[in-house]
């Protein structure tokens, strides 16, 4: 057996992650600052960093279904140097990378993000980054 059926063995733990996903979907959908397409970009970038092929495949399909372009998905790994991403998207992707890398987040990073998002959106974004990191780790551990 190459994997562990965590769905069956730990349904309560899985439900916590699924409840978080439901909250985040609503938050990103209802936000004036965030969008479901942006959420997919964050999920993809974090999944790239974590080398989670399963999640990259899933979220690239979701992003395309949301209307994201193939060009932007291909450029996502080099977003810093791409003209395809807005200043706001770049600030959000920078935040996602800092949180994923567990890097020090200082006044400068938070100030940059505040130029593009309100505080509620920063909280929702940070929880979204945490969520995809959790999913990546579960997927990589139990679906090698």
C-alpha positions in Angstrom: 0.0 0.0 0.0 1.5 3.3 -1.1 -0.9 5.7 0.7 -2.9 6.1 3.8 -6.7 6.6 3.6 -6.7 9.7 5.8 -10.3 10.4 4.7 -11.4 7.3 6.5 -9.0 7.2 9.4 -9.2 10.9 10.5 -12.5 12.3 9.3 -12.8 14.9 12.1 -9.4 16.3 11.2 -10.3 16.4 7.5 -13.6 18.1 8.4 -11.6 20.9 10.0 -9.7 21.5 6.8 -12.9 21.3 4.8 -14.7 23.8 7.0 -11.8 26.2 6.6 -12.0 25.8 2.9 -15.7 26.7 3.0 -15.0 29.8 5.1 -12.2 30.9 2.7 -14.3 30.3 -0.4 -17.0 32.6 1.0 -14.5 35.2 2.2 -12.7 35.3 -1.2 -15.9 35.3 -3.1 -17.5 38.1 -1.1 -14.4 40.3 -0.8 -13.8 43.5 -2.7 -10.1 42.9 -2.4 -9.7 39.2 -3.0 -11.2 36.8 -5.7 -11.5 33.1 -6.2 -9.1 33.4 -9.2 -6.5 35.0 -6.9 -7.1 32.3 -4.4 -6.2 29.7 -7.0 -3.0 31.6 -7.9 -2.0 31.6 -4.2 -2.8 27.9 -4.0 -0.8 27.2 -7.1 2.2 29.2 -6.0 2.4 27.7 -2.6 1.9 24.2 -4.0 4.8 24.9 -6.4 7.0 25.9 -3.5 6.0 22.8 -1.6 6.4 20.6 -4.7 2.9 19.2 -4.4 2.1 17.9 -7.9 -1.3 16.7 -6.9 -2.3 20.2 -5.7 -0.6 22.0 -8.6 -2.7 19.9 -11.0 -5.9 20.4 -9.1 -5.5 24.2 -8.7 -4.3 24.8 -12.2 -7.5 23.2 -13.5 -9.6 25.2 -11.1 -7.8 28.5 -12.1 -8.4 27.8 -15.8 -12.1 27.1 -15.0 -12.3 30.4 -13.2 -11.0 32.1 -16.3 -7.3 32.4 -15.5 -5.0 32.5 -18.5 -2.5 29.8 -19.4 0.2 32.5 -19.9 -0.2 33.6 -16.3 -0.2 30.1 -14.9 3.0 29.4 -16.8 4.6 32.6 -15.6 3.5 32.1 -11.9 6.8 30.4 -11.0 8.6 33.7 -12.0 5.9 36.2 -11.0 8.5 38.6 -9.6 9.9 39.3 -13.1 6.6 39.0 -15.0 4.6 41.9 -16.3 1.5 39.7 -16.3 0.9 40.3 -12.6 -0.4 43.5 -11.0 1.4 45.2 -8.1 -1.4 44.0 -5.9 -1.0 40.4 -7.0 2.8 40.6 -6.6 2.4 41.9 -3.0 0.0 39.0 -2.3 2.3 36.4 -3.9 5.3 37.9 -1.9 3.3 37.5 1.3 2.4 33.9 0.4 6.0 33.1 -0.2 7.1 34.7 3.1 4.5 32.8 5.1 5.1 29.5 3.3 8.9 29.9 3.9 8.2 30.7 7.6 10.3 33.8 7.0 10.3 36.8 9.3 7.5 39.1 8.4 8.3 42.7 9.2 6.7 46.1 9.1 7.8 46.5 5.4 6.0 43.4 4.2 2.9 44.2 6.1 2.9 47.9 5.0 3.3 46.8 1.4 0.3 44.4 1.7 -1.8 47.1 3.4 -1.4 49.2 0.3 -3.5 46.6 -1.6 -5.7 44.9 1.1 -7.7 45.8 4.1 -6.9 44.1 7.4 -9.7 41.6 7.2 -8.5 40.5 3.7 -4.9 40.2 5.1 -6.2 37.9 7.7 -8.2 35.8 5.2 -5.2 35.7 2.9 -3.0 34.5 5.7 -5.4 31.8 6.7 -5.7 30.8 3.0 -1.9 30.4 2.8 -1.9 28.4 6.0 -4.7 26.2 4.6 -2.9 25.3 1.3 0.3 24.6 3.2 -1.7 22.2 5.4 -3.3 20.5 2.3 0.1 20.2 0.6 1.7 18.5 3.6 -1.2 16.1 4.0 -1.3 15.3 0.2 2.5 14.8 0.0 2.6 12.6 3.2 -0.3 10.3 2.3 -0.2 10.3 -1.5 3.5 9.8 -2.3 
